[in-house]
Amino acid sequence: MTQPSGPFRVVFTQAGTGAHRAVRFASDQPSWLVRAAAWAVMLAIGLVAFVVVLPILILAFALFAVLALVGWVRFKLAGARSPNGPLDGRRNVRVVRPGGGGPPVDSHP
């Protein structure tokens, strides 16, 4: 039994159904050229995605770092402006805690 397979012919010495199925399965697989082309296309798409996504990730990280730094500075300044903080702007003032409990707190010298 002879079956065409491109420029070559496959010759069966035993024409059983299992052998025919195996040869048919092998001949239905893509060739090395098709596989190489598929890998090249996937690699090209992956590289383009990497070139596009990587700068976006770097910019997002930088933006997050700047916003975190701004938040930290605002938190520190808010604590400094609280009563008796170094930037509360008052002189010779005693702060009385709500409820009258405890002694008054002196302002920052």
SULSUL-V303908 format. One record per run of one state. SS is the DSSP state (A for helix, B for strand, O for the rest). FROM is the first residue (numbers start at 1). LEN is the number of residues. Records with the same first field share a line. If there is no record, write none. Layout:
BEGIN
SS = FROM-LEN + FROM-LEN
END
This chain:
BEGIN
O = 1-1 + 6-2 + 12-5 + 29-3 + 82-12 + 96-2 + 101-4 + 107-3
B = 2-4 + 8-4 + 94-2 + 105-2
A = 17-12 + 32-50 + 98-3
END
